[in-house]
Amino acid sequence: MVFLLFSSLAWQWITYSSADKQLTEYAQGLVSRSTYDRKGTREIRLLIQGKAEQLWIPLQPDQVLISGQGENLHVDIIYDEALKTPVINHELYRVEFIHNLTAKVEPY
């Protein structure tokens, strides 16, 4: 029983962390490219939410905060996920993911 609980929690943690890493890398790429692409804040929010949906991350519009544009673009992504016990589906722990992304201009 303990092995089942530990395995389930470890699998959930790895799954959430992997999806979060993919979302963060995608969003950072968008933010960095925004210096050259000049995408609007609405379009950036929709792209981030679309990626989150692909990764099964329950991201609401108010959890993606965008300010500035171009080189001054700043994106905050804040959400949490629940680690649950198998079978009874009881929440044991909440993992909070907080990302502060800014444009990184790389010289040619």
The first five atom37 places (N, CA, C, CB, O) and aatype in JSON, in Angstrom:
{
  "aatype": [12, 19, 13, 10, 10, 13, 15, 15, 10, 0, 17, 5, 17, 9, 16, 18, 15, 15, 0, 3, 11, 5, 10, 16, 6, 18, 0, 5, 7, 10, 19, 15, 1, 15, 16, 18, 3, 1, 11, 7, 16, 1, 6, 9, 1, 10, 10, 9, 5, 7, 11, 0, 6, 5, 10, 17, 9, 14, 10, 5, 14, 3, 5, 19, 10, 9, 15, 7, 5, 7, 6, 2, 10, 8, 19, 3, 9, 9, 18, 3, 6, 0, 10, 11, 16, 14, 19, 9, 2, 8, 6, 10, 18, 1, 19, 6, 13, 9, 8, 2, 10, 16, 0, 11, 19, 6, 14, 18],
  "atom_mask": [
    [1, 1, 1, 1, 1],
    [1, 1, 1, 1, 1],
    [1, 1, 1, 1, 1],
    [1, 1, 1, 1, 1],
    [1, 1, 1, 1, 1],
    [1, 1, 1, 1, 1],
    [1, 1, 1, 1, 1],
    [1, 1, 1, 1, 1],
    [1, 1, 1, 1, 1],
    [1, 1, 1, 1, 1],
    [1, 1, 1, 1, 1],
    [1, 1, 1, 1, 1],
    [1, 1, 1, 1, 1],
    [1, 1, 1, 1, 1],
    [1, 1, 1, 1, 1],
    [1, 1, 1, 1, 1],
    [1, 1, 1, 1, 1],
    [1, 1, 1, 1, 1],
    [1, 1, 1, 1, 1],
    [1, 1, 1, 1, 1],
    [1, 1, 1, 1, 1],
    [1, 1, 1, 1, 1],
    [1, 1, 1, 1, 1],
    [1, 1, 1, 1, 1],
    [1, 1, 1, 1, 1],
    [1, 1, 1, 1, 1],
    [1, 1, 1, 1, 1],
    [1, 1, 1, 1, 1],
    [1, 1, 1, 0, 1],
    [1, 1, 1, 1, 1],
    [1, 1, 1, 1, 1],
    [1, 1, 1, 1, 1],
    [1, 1, 1, 1, 1],
    [1, 1, 1, 1, 1],
    [1, 1, 1, 1, 1],
    [1, 1, 1, 1, 1],
    [1, 1, 1, 1, 1],
    [1, 1, 1, 1, 1],
    [1, 1, 1, 1, 1],
    [1, 1, 1, 0, 1],
    [1, 1, 1, 1, 1],
    [1, 1, 1, 1, 1],
    [1, 1, 1, 1, 1],
    [1, 1, 1, 1, 1],
    [1, 1, 1, 1, 1],
    [1, 1, 1, 1, 1],
    [1, 1, 1, 1, 1],
    [1, 1, 1, 1, 1],
    [1, 1, 1, 1, 1],
    [1, 1, 1, 0, 1],
    [1, 1, 1, 1, 1],
    [1, 1, 1, 1, 1],
    [1, 1, 1, 1, 1],
    [1, 1, 1, 1, 1],
    [1, 1, 1, 1, 1],
    [1, 1, 1, 1, 1],
    [1, 1, 1, 1, 1],
    [1, 1, 1, 1, 1],
    [1, 1, 1, 1, 1],
    [1, 1, 1, 1, 1],
    [1, 1, 1, 1, 1],
    [1, 1, 1, 1, 1],
    [1, 1, 1, 1, 1],
    [1, 1, 1, 1, 1],
    [1, 1, 1, 1, 1],
    [1, 1, 1, 1, 1],
    [1, 1, 1, 1, 1],
    [1, 1, 1, 0, 1],
    [1, 1, 1, 1, 1],
    [1, 1, 1, 0, 1],
    [1, 1, 1, 1, 1],
    [1, 1, 1, 1, 1],
    [1, 1, 1, 1, 1],
    [1, 1, 1, 1, 1],
    [1, 1, 1, 1, 1],
    [1, 1, 1, 1, 1],
    [1, 1, 1, 1, 1],
    [1, 1, 1, 1, 1],
    [1, 1, 1, 1, 1],
    [1, 1, 1, 1, 1],
    [1, 1, 1, 1, 1],
    [1, 1, 1, 1, 1],
    [1, 1, 1, 1, 1],
    [1, 1, 1, 1, 1],
    [1, 1, 1, 1, 1],
    [1, 1, 1, 1, 1],
    [1, 1, 1, 1, 1],
    [1, 1, 1, 1, 1],
    [1, 1, 1, 1, 1],
    [1, 1, 1, 1, 1],
    [1, 1, 1, 1, 1],
    [1, 1, 1, 1, 1],
    [1, 1, 1, 1, 1],
    [1, 1, 1, 1, 1],
    [1, 1, 1, 1, 1],
    [1, 1, 1, 1, 1],
    [1, 1, 1, 1, 1],
    [1, 1, 1, 1, 1],
    [1, 1, 1, 1, 1],
    [1, 1, 1, 1, 1],
    [1, 1, 1, 1, 1],
    [1, 1, 1, 1, 1],
    [1, 1, 1, 1, 1],
    [1, 1, 1, 1, 1],
    [1, 1, 1, 1, 1],
    [1, 1, 1, 1, 1],
    [1, 1, 1, 1, 1],
    [1, 1, 1, 1, 1]
  ],
  "atom_positions": [
    [[0.82, -1.19, 0.0], [0.0, 0.0, 0.0], [0.87, 1.27, 0.0], [-0.94, -0.01, 1.21], [0.6, 2.21, -0.74]],
    [[1.92, 1.28, 0.82], [2.81, 2.43, 0.89], [3.51, 2.63, -0.44], [3.84, 2.26, 2.02], [3.69, 3.76, -0.9]],
    [[3.91, 1.53, -1.07], [4.57, 1.61, -2.37], [3.63, 2.22, -3.4], [5.03, 0.21, -2.83], [4.06, 3.06, -4.2]],
    [[2.37, 1.82, -3.4], [1.38, 2.36, -4.33], [1.21, 3.87, -4.12], [0.03, 1.64, -4.15], [1.17, 4.63, -5.09]],
    [[1.12, 4.29, -2.88], [0.96, 5.7, -2.57], [2.19, 6.49, -3.04], [0.75, 5.9, -1.06], [2.06, 7.51, -3.72]],
    [[3.38, 6.01, -2.68], [4.61, 6.68, -3.07], [4.75, 6.73, -4.59], [5.83, 5.97, -2.46], [5.1, 7.78, -5.14]],
    [[4.49, 5.64, -5.27], [4.6, 5.59, -6.73], [3.65, 6.57, -7.39], [4.33, 4.18, -7.24], [4.02, 7.27, -8.34]],
    [[2.43, 6.62, -6.9], [1.43, 7.53, -7.47], [1.84, 8.98, -7.29], [0.07, 7.29, -6.83], [1.77, 9.78, -8.23]],
    [[2.28, 9.33, -6.07], [2.69, 10.71, -5.81], [3.92, 11.09, -6.63], [2.98, 10.9, -4.32], [4.0, 12.2, -7.16]],
    [[4.88, 10.18, -6.75], [6.08, 10.43, -7.54], [5.72, 10.63, -9.01], [7.09, 9.28, -7.39], [6.25, 11.53, -9.66]],
    [[4.83, 9.8, -9.53], [4.41, 9.91, -10.93], [3.72, 11.26, -11.18], [3.46, 8.75, -11.31], [3.99, 11.93, -12.17]],
    [[2.83, 11.66, -10.27], [2.15, 12.94, -10.42], [3.15, 14.09, -10.38], [1.1, 13.12, -9.31], [3.07, 15.01, -11.2]],
    [[4.09, 14.04, -9.44], [5.1, 15.09, -9.3], [5.93, 15.21, -10.58], [6.02, 14.82, -8.09], [6.14, 16.31, -11.09]],
    [[6.38, 14.09, -11.1], [7.19, 14.09, -12.33], [6.38, 14.6, -13.51], [7.72, 12.67, -12.62], [6.89, 15.38, -14.32]],
    [[5.14, 14.17, -13.62], [4.28, 14.6, -14.72], [4.04, 16.11, -14.67], [2.93, 13.86, -14.68], [4.18, 16.8, -15.68]],
    [[3.7, 16.64, -13.5], [3.45, 18.07, -13.35], [4.72, 18.88, -13.61], [2.91, 18.37, -11.96], [4.67, 19.92, -14.28]],
    [[5.84, 18.41, -13.07], [7.1, 19.14, -13.26], [7.53, 19.16, -14.72], [8.2, 18.51, -12.4], [8.02, 20.17, -15.21]],
    [[7.35, 18.04, -15.41], [7.71, 17.96, -16.82], [6.84, 18.89, -17.67], [7.59, 16.51, -17.33], [7.35, 19.61, -18.54]],
    [[5.54, 18.87, -17.43], [4.63, 19.74, -18.17], [4.94, 21.2, -17.88], [3.16, 19.42, -17.82], [4.91, 22.04, -18.78]],
    [[5.23, 21.51, -16.62], [5.56, 22.88, -16.25], [6.84, 23.35, -16.95], [5.72, 23.0, -14.73], [6.93, 24.49, -17.41]],
    [[7.82, 22.47, -17.02], [9.08, 22.83, -17.69], [8.84, 23.13, -19.17], [10.12, 21.68, -17.54], [9.38, 24.09, -19.71]],
    [[8.02, 22.3, -19.81], [7.71, 22.53, -21.24], [6.98, 23.85, -21.43], [6.86, 21.37, -21.8], [7.27, 24.6, -22.36]],
    [[6.01, 24.14, -20.54], [5.27, 25.39, -20.63], [6.2, 26.59, -20.42], [4.13, 25.41, -19.6], [6.11, 27.58, -21.15]],
    [[7.07, 26.49, -19.44], [8.0, 27.59, -19.14], [8.94, 27.84, -20.31], [8.8, 27.28, -17.87], [9.17, 29.0, -20.68]],
    [[9.5, 26.79, -20.89], [10.41, 26.96, -22.03], [9.68, 27.57, -23.22], [11.03, 25.6, -22.43], [10.22, 28.43, -23.91]],
    [[8.46, 27.13, -23.46], [7.66, 27.68, -24.55], [7.36, 29.17, -24.32], [6.33, 26.9, -24.7], [7.54, 30.0, -25.21]],
    [[6.91, 29.49, -23.11], [6.58, 30.88, -22.78], [7.81, 31.77, -22.83], [5.93, 30.97, -21.39], [7.74, 32.9, -23.32]],
    [[8.95, 31.28, -22.33], [10.18, 32.08, -22.38], [10.59, 32.34, -23.82], [11.31, 31.37, -21.63], [11.06, 33.43, -24.14]],
    [[10.42, 31.35, -24.68], [10.7, 31.55, -26.1], [9.8, 32.61, -26.72], [0.0, 0.0, 0.0], [10.26, 33.45, -27.49]],
    [[8.52, 32.58, -26.37], [7.59, 33.6, -26.87], [7.99, 34.99, -26.39], [6.16, 33.29, -26.41], [8.0, 35.94, -27.17]],
    [[8.33, 35.09, -25.13], [8.7, 36.37, -24.54], [9.98, 36.89, -25.2], [8.89, 36.25, -23.01], [10.07, 38.07, -25.54]],
    [[10.96, 36.02, -25.37], [12.21, 36.44, -26.0], [12.02, 36.86, -27.45], [13.24, 35.31, -25.93], [12.59, 37.86, -27.89]],
    [[11.21, 36.11, -28.17], [10.94, 36.45, -29.58], [10.06, 37.67, -29.73], [10.3, 35.28, -30.29], [10.03, 38.28, -30.8]],
    [[9.34, 38.04, -28.69], [8.42, 39.17, -28.78], [9.15, 40.48, -29.07], [7.62, 39.31, -27.49], [8.56, 41.42, -29.6]],
    [[10.42, 40.52, -28.74], [11.23, 41.7, -29.04], [11.25, 41.96, -30.54], [12.67, 41.53, -28.5], [11.26, 43.1, -30.99]],
    [[11.25, 40.87, -31.31], [11.32, 40.99, -32.76], [9.96, 40.81, -33.44], [12.29, 39.97, -33.31], [9.7, 41.44, -34.46]],
    [[9.09, 39.97, -32.86], [7.8, 39.65, -33.47], [6.74, 40.72, -33.24], [7.3, 38.34, -32.93], [5.83, 40.88, -34.06]],
    [[6.84, 41.44, -32.15], [5.86, 42.47, -31.78], [4.44, 41.91, -31.67], [5.88, 43.59, -32.8], [3.48, 42.53, -32.13]],
    [[4.31, 40.73, -31.05], [2.99, 40.17, -30.81], [2.32, 40.96, -29.69], [3.08, 38.65, -30.46], [2.99, 41.46, -28.79]],
    [[1.01, 41.07, -29.75], [0.26, 41.77, -28.72], [0.09, 40.91, -27.47], [0.0, 0.0, 0.0], [0.28, 39.7, -27.51]],
    [[-0.26, 41.54, -26.37], [-0.42, 40.81, -25.12], [-1.54, 39.77, -25.19], [-0.69, 41.78, -23.97], [-1.44, 38.69, -24.61]],
    [[-2.6, 40.1, -25.9], [-3.71, 39.15, -26.04], [-3.26, 37.91, -26.79], [-4.9, 39.81, -26.77], [-3.59, 36.79, -26.39]],
    [[-2.51, 38.09, -27.87], [-2.03, 36.96, -28.65], [-1.06, 36.1, -27.84], [-1.36, 37.45, -29.94], [-1.11, 34.87, -27.91]],
    [[-0.18, 36.73, -27.08], [0.77, 35.99, -26.25], [0.02, 35.18, -25.19], [1.77, 36.95, -25.58], [0.35, 34.01, -24.95]],
    [[-0.98, 35.79, -24.56], [-1.78, 35.08, -23.55], [-2.47, 33.88, -24.17], [-2.82, 36.03, -22.92], [-2.47, 32.79, -23.58]],
    [[-3.06, 34.06, -25.35], [-3.76, 32.94, -26.01], [-2.79, 31.82, -26.38], [-4.48, 33.44, -27.27], [-3.13, 30.65, -26.25]],
    [[-1.59, 32.17, -26.85], [-0.6, 31.15, -27.2], [-0.15, 30.37, -25.96], [0.61, 31.8, -27.88], [-0.01, 29.15, -26.01]],
    [[0.07, 31.07, -24.86], [0.48, 30.4, -23.61], [-0.65, 29.5, -23.11], [0.86, 31.45, -22.53], [-0.41, 28.37, -22.69]],
    [[-1.87, 29.99, -23.14], [-3.0, 29.17, -22.7], [-3.22, 27.96, -23.6], [-4.27, 30.02, -22.66], [-3.58, 26.89, -23.12]],
    [[-3.0, 28.14, -24.9], [-3.11, 27.01, -25.83], [-2.09, 25.93, -25.53], [0.0, 0.0, 0.0], [-2.4, 24.74, -25.55]],
    [[-0.86, 26.35, -25.25], [0.19, 25.38, -24.9], [-0.15, 24.69, -23.59], [1.56, 26.07, -24.79], [0.03, 23.48, -23.46]],
    [[-0.63, 25.44, -22.61], [-1.02, 24.85, -21.33], [-2.12, 23.8, -21.53], [-1.49, 25.94, -20.35], [-2.1, 22.74, -20.9]],
    [[-3.07, 24.1, -22.39], [-4.14, 23.16, -22.67], [-3.59, 21.88, -23.29], [-5.18, 23.8, -23.61], [-4.03, 20.78, -22.94]],
    [[-2.64, 22.01, -24.21], [-2.0, 20.83, -24.82], [-1.32, 19.96, -23.76], [-0.97, 21.26, -25.87], [-1.3, 18.73, -23.87]],
    [[-0.77, 20.61, -22.74], [-0.04, 19.89, -21.69], [-0.94, 19.49, -20.51], [1.12, 20.76, -21.18], [-0.44, 19.0, -19.5]],
    [[-2.24, 19.7, -20.63], [-3.21, 19.38, -19.59], [-2.96, 20.18, -18.31], [-3.18, 17.88, -19.29], [-3.18, 19.67, -17.21]],
    [[-2.51, 21.41, -18.46], [-2.32, 22.29, -17.31], [-3.55, 23.19, -17.22], [-1.0, 23.15, -17.44], [-3.86, 23.91, -18.17]],
    [[-4.26, 23.17, -16.07], [-5.49, 23.96, -15.94], [-5.16, 25.43, -15.67], [-6.37, 23.39, -14.81], [-5.21, 25.89, -14.52]],
    [[-4.84, 26.16, -16.72], [-4.41, 27.55, -16.6], [-5.56, 28.48, -17.0], [-3.16, 27.82, -17.48], [-6.06, 28.41, -18.12]],
    [[-5.96, 29.33, -16.08], [-7.03, 30.29, -16.33], [-6.44, 31.6, -16.86], [-7.85, 30.55, -15.04], [-5.27, 31.89, -16.61]],
    [[-7.23, 32.39, -17.6], [-6.72, 33.65, -18.15], [-6.14, 34.59, -17.1], [-7.82, 34.36, -18.88], [-5.17, 35.3, -17.38]],
    [[-6.71, 34.62, -15.9], [-6.2, 35.52, -14.87], [-4.92, 35.0, -14.2], [-7.26, 35.74, -13.81], [-4.36, 35.68, -13.33]],
    [[-4.45, 33.83, -14.59], [-3.21, 33.28, -14.05], [-2.01, 33.59, -14.96], [-3.35, 31.76, -13.88], [-0.88, 33.21, -14.65]],
    [[-2.27, 34.28, -16.06], [-1.21, 34.73, -16.96], [-1.26, 36.26, -16.96], [-1.38, 34.14, -18.43], [-2.17, 36.86, -17.54]],
    [[-0.29, 36.86, -16.31], [-0.26, 38.33, -16.19], [0.82, 38.87, -17.12], [0.02, 38.76, -14.71], [1.98, 38.48, -17.04]],
    [[0.42, 39.78, -18.0], [1.35, 40.31, -19.0], [1.38, 41.83, -18.89], [0.93, 39.87, -20.44], [0.34, 42.49, -18.8]],
    [[2.6, 42.38, -18.91], [2.75, 43.83, -18.91], [3.89, 44.2, -19.84], [2.99, 44.38, -17.48], [4.79, 43.39, -20.08]],
    [[3.86, 45.42, -20.34], [4.9, 45.89, -21.25], [4.77, 45.28, -22.63], [0.0, 0.0, 0.0], [3.81, 44.57, -22.93]],
    [[5.76, 45.57, -23.45], [5.82, 44.99, -24.8], [7.24, 45.11, -25.33], [4.82, 45.71, -25.75], [8.05, 45.89, -24.82]],
    [[7.54, 44.33, -26.34], [8.87, 44.35, -26.92], [9.93, 43.96, -25.9], [0.0, 0.0, 0.0], [9.8, 42.96, -25.21]],
    [[10.99, 44.77, -25.81], [12.08, 44.49, -24.88], [11.66, 44.59, -23.42], [13.23, 45.43, -25.14], [12.33, 44.05, -22.55]],
    [[10.56, 45.28, -23.14], [10.09, 45.47, -21.77], [8.95, 44.52, -21.39], [9.63, 46.89, -21.58], [8.29, 44.72, -20.37]],
    [[8.73, 43.51, -22.21], [7.65, 42.56, -21.94], [7.97, 41.75, -20.68], [7.43, 41.62, -23.15], [9.09, 41.29, -20.49]],
    [[6.96, 41.6, -19.83], [7.09, 40.84, -18.6], [5.86, 39.95, -18.47], [7.26, 41.77, -17.35], [4.73, 40.44, -18.54]],
    [[6.07, 38.65, -18.28], [4.97, 37.69, -18.16], [5.12, 36.93, -16.84], [4.94, 36.71, -19.37], [6.18, 36.38, -16.55]],
    [[4.06, 36.9, -16.07], [4.0, 36.1, -14.85], [2.97, 35.0, -15.07], [3.63, 36.98, -13.59], [1.85, 35.26, -15.5]],
    [[3.37, 33.78, -14.78], [2.46, 32.64, -14.87], [2.4, 32.02, -13.47], [2.93, 31.58, -15.96], [3.42, 31.6, -12.93]],
    [[1.2, 31.97, -12.91], [1.03, 31.48, -11.54], [-0.15, 30.49, -11.53], [0.79, 32.66, -10.54], [-1.27, 30.85, -11.87]],
    [[0.13, 29.26, -11.13], [-0.93, 28.26, -11.02], [-0.48, 27.19, -10.04], [-1.27, 27.65, -12.4], [0.68, 27.15, -9.64]],
    [[-1.41, 26.31, -9.66], [-1.04, 25.21, -8.78], [-1.7, 23.92, -9.25], [-1.45, 25.52, -7.34], [-2.66, 23.92, -10.01]],
    [[-1.15, 22.82, -8.76], [-1.65, 21.48, -9.07], [-1.76, 20.71, -7.76], [-0.71, 20.73, -10.09], [-0.99, 20.94, -6.83]],
    [[-2.72, 19.82, -7.69], [-2.92, 19.02, -6.48], [-2.35, 17.62, -6.66], [-4.42, 18.95, -6.13], [-2.62, 16.96, -7.66]],
    [[-1.57, 17.17, -5.68], [-1.12, 15.79, -5.62], [-2.17, 15.02, -4.83], [0.32, 15.65, -4.98], [-2.48, 15.38, -3.69]],
    [[-2.71, 13.96, -5.42], [-3.82, 13.24, -4.8], [-3.46, 11.78, -4.54], [-5.08, 13.32, -5.69], [-2.62, 11.2, -5.23]],
    [[-4.1, 11.21, -3.55], [-3.9, 9.8, -3.25], [-4.62, 8.96, -4.29], [-4.39, 9.44, -1.82], [-5.67, 9.37, -4.8]],
    [[-4.06, 7.79, -4.62], [-4.76, 6.91, -5.56], [-6.03, 6.35, -4.91], [-3.83, 5.76, -6.02], [-6.15, 6.34, -3.69]],
    [[-6.92, 5.91, -5.69], [-8.18, 5.26, -5.32], [-9.17, 6.24, -4.67], [-7.91, 4.11, -4.37], [-10.24, 6.47, -5.23]],
    [[-8.85, 6.83, -3.52], [-9.83, 7.7, -2.85], [-9.76, 9.14, -3.34], [-9.61, 7.68, -1.35], [-10.62, 9.96, -3.0]],
    [[-8.75, 9.47, -4.13], [-8.63, 10.77, -4.78], [-8.64, 11.93, -3.79], [-9.76, 10.94, -5.77], [-9.24, 12.97, -4.04]],
    [[-7.98, 11.74, -2.67], [-7.89, 12.78, -1.62], [-6.65, 13.64, -1.87], [-7.84, 12.13, -0.2], [-5.56, 13.12, -2.09]],
    [[-6.83, 14.96, -1.82], [-5.72, 15.87, -2.02], [-4.78, 15.85, -0.81], [-6.23, 17.31, -2.28], [-5.19, 16.1, 0.32]],
    [[-3.5, 15.54, -1.09], [-2.5, 15.51, -0.02], [-1.64, 16.77, 0.03], [-1.6, 14.31, -0.19], [-1.23, 17.22, 1.09]],
    [[-1.4, 17.33, -1.15], [-0.44, 18.42, -1.23], [-0.73, 19.25, -2.47], [1.03, 17.89, -1.25], [-1.19, 18.72, -3.48]],
    [[-0.47, 20.54, -2.4], [-0.62, 21.43, -3.56], [0.76, 21.95, -3.94], [-1.6, 22.61, -3.27], [1.5, 22.45, -3.1]],
    [[1.08, 21.84, -5.22], [2.34, 22.34, -5.75], [2.04, 23.64, -6.47], [3.03, 21.3, -6.71], [1.2, 23.68, -7.37]],
    [[2.71, 24.71, -6.07], [2.49, 26.01, -6.71], [3.64, 26.3, -7.67], [2.37, 27.13, -5.64], [4.81, 26.18, -7.31]],
    [[3.28, 26.67, -8.88], [4.26, 27.02, -9.9], [4.17, 28.52, -10.15], [4.03, 26.21, -11.22], [3.09, 29.03, -10.46]],
    [[5.29, 29.21, -10.02], [5.34, 30.66, -10.22], [6.5, 30.95, -11.16], [5.5, 31.43, -8.87], [7.64, 30.56, -10.89]],
    [[6.21, 31.64, -12.26], [7.24, 31.98, -13.23], [7.19, 33.47, -13.55], [7.08, 31.14, -14.51], [6.12, 34.01, -13.85]],
    [[8.33, 34.11, -13.49], [8.47, 35.52, -13.86], [9.39, 35.56, -15.07], [9.04, 36.39, -12.66], [10.6, 35.36, -14.95]],
    [[8.81, 35.83, -16.23], [9.58, 35.78, -17.47], [9.74, 37.18, -18.05], [8.88, 34.87, -18.49], [8.79, 37.97, -18.09]],
    [[10.94, 37.48, -18.5], [11.21, 38.75, -19.14], [11.94, 38.51, -20.45], [12.04, 39.67, -18.22], [12.57, 37.46, -20.64]],
    [[11.86, 39.46, -21.34], [12.52, 39.35, -22.63], [14.03, 39.33, -22.44], [12.1, 40.51, -23.56], [14.59, 40.16, -21.72]],
    [[14.67, 38.39, -23.08], [16.12, 38.31, -23.06], [16.61, 38.55, -24.48], [16.62, 36.92, -22.51], [16.47, 37.69, -25.35]],
    [[17.19, 39.71, -24.7], [17.67, 40.05, -26.01], [19.08, 39.49, -26.17], [17.64, 41.59, -26.24], [19.99, 39.86, -25.42]],
    [[19.25, 38.61, -27.14], [20.56, 38.02, -27.36], [21.19, 38.66, -28.58], [20.45, 36.48, -27.53], [20.57, 38.74, -29.64]],
    [[22.42, 39.12, -28.44], [23.09, 39.75, -29.58], [23.39, 38.74, -30.68], [24.38, 40.44, -29.13], [23.56, 37.55, -30.42]],
    [[23.47, 39.22, -31.89], [23.76, 38.32, -33.02], [25.21, 38.02, -33.09], [23.3, 38.92, -34.32], [25.64, 37.28, -33.98]]
  ]
}
